[in-house]
Amino acid sequence: MGAIVAVFLALTGWQWRLASRLSNAETSAEQGARLAAEADARADILERRLNEHQVYSAREYANRENLAALENKLIEAINRLGDRLDNAFMHREVR
């Protein structure tokens, strides 16, 4: 009879430890799923911010290119105007 009680207690202890391990595994799995969801949300936020930055950078780069081209055109026009004024004054002095 003592052997049966010992086997019963051993099986009960084994079942209790197994249940405890399964509970710990479920808790760990839930924590892992929660961390994964948080990481996914952070990745979405970072992706959105990166896309916004790319759009901003493209706008700024295009504007700077356009401004540089406009600046060059203005400089050329001012230089041509200066040349015309120089030529006009040179011809007046000659007369």
Secondary structure per residue as TSV (DSSP state, phi and psi in degrees):
chain	resnum	aa	ss	phi	psi
A	1	M	-	360.0	-37.8
A	2	G	H	-63.5	-33.9
A	3	A	H	-68.1	-37.8
A	4	I	H	-66.6	-41.5
A	5	V	H	-64.8	-40.7
A	6	A	H	-64.4	-43.3
A	7	V	H	-65.3	-41.9
A	8	F	H	-61.5	-44.6
A	9	L	H	-65.3	-39.2
A	10	A	H	-64.3	-44.2
A	11	L	H	-66.5	-38.7
A	12	T	H	-65.1	-42.9
A	13	G	H	-63.0	-43.0
A	14	W	H	-62.9	-42.7
A	15	Q	H	-64.7	-39.7
A	16	W	H	-65.5	-43.2
A	17	R	H	-65.4	-40.3
A	18	L	H	-62.9	-42.6
A	19	A	H	-63.9	-39.8
A	20	S	H	-64.3	-43.8
A	21	R	H	-63.4	-41.6
A	22	L	H	-64.1	-39.5
A	23	S	H	-63.3	-43.6
A	24	N	H	-63.2	-39.8
A	25	A	H	-65.7	-40.1
A	26	E	H	-65.1	-41.7
A	27	T	H	-62.6	-43.9
A	28	S	H	-63.8	-39.6
A	29	A	H	-64.6	-40.2
A	30	E	H	-65.3	-41.5
A	31	Q	H	-64.5	-41.5
A	32	G	H	-63.2	-41.3
A	33	A	H	-65.5	-39.4
A	34	R	H	-65.7	-43.9
A	35	L	H	-63.6	-38.8
A	36	A	H	-64.9	-40.1
A	37	A	H	-65.4	-40.8
A	38	E	H	-64.6	-42.0
A	39	A	H	-64.6	-38.7
A	40	D	H	-64.0	-41.8
A	41	A	H	-64.1	-41.8
A	42	R	H	-64.5	-39.7
A	43	A	H	-63.4	-40.0
A	44	D	H	-62.2	-43.2
A	45	I	H	-62.7	-46.2
A	46	L	H	-63.8	-38.1
A	47	E	H	-64.2	-42.5
A	48	R	H	-64.0	-43.6
A	49	R	H	-65.1	-38.2
A	50	L	H	-64.4	-42.8
A	51	N	H	-62.3	-42.3
A	52	E	H	-62.1	-41.2
A	53	H	H	-66.0	-39.0
A	54	Q	H	-63.1	-41.7
A	55	V	H	-64.7	-44.9
A	56	Y	H	-60.1	-46.2
A	57	S	H	-62.4	-41.2
A	58	A	H	-63.7	-41.0
A	59	R	H	-64.1	-47.1
A	60	E	H	-64.4	-42.4
A	61	Y	H	-64.0	-43.6
A	62	A	H	-63.9	-42.2
A	63	N	H	-64.6	-40.9
A	64	R	H	-66.7	-38.4
A	65	E	H	-62.3	-46.3
A	66	N	H	-63.2	-40.7
A	67	L	H	-65.1	-40.0
A	68	A	H	-64.7	-41.8
A	69	A	H	-65.1	-42.3
A	70	L	H	-64.2	-41.3
A	71	E	H	-60.6	-44.1
A	72	N	H	-62.8	-41.5
A	73	K	H	-63.7	-41.8
A	74	L	H	-65.0	-41.9
A	75	I	H	-61.9	-44.0
A	76	E	H	-62.4	-41.7
A	77	A	H	-65.6	-42.2
A	78	I	H	-64.2	-41.2
A	79	N	H	-63.3	-42.1
A	80	R	H	-64.4	-40.1
A	81	L	H	-63.4	-41.4
A	82	G	H	-61.1	-42.1
A	83	D	H	-62.8	-41.6
A	84	R	H	-63.7	-43.4
A	85	L	H	-64.1	-41.3
A	86	D	H	-59.8	-46.3
A	87	N	H	-63.6	-39.5
A	88	A	H	-64.5	-42.9
A	89	F	H	-70.7	-34.3
A	90	M	H	-64.6	-41.9
A	91	H	H	-70.3	-30.9
A	92	R	H	-69.8	-38.0
A	93	E	H	-68.7	-31.3
A	94	V	H	-71.3	-34.6
A	95	R	-	-68.0	360.0
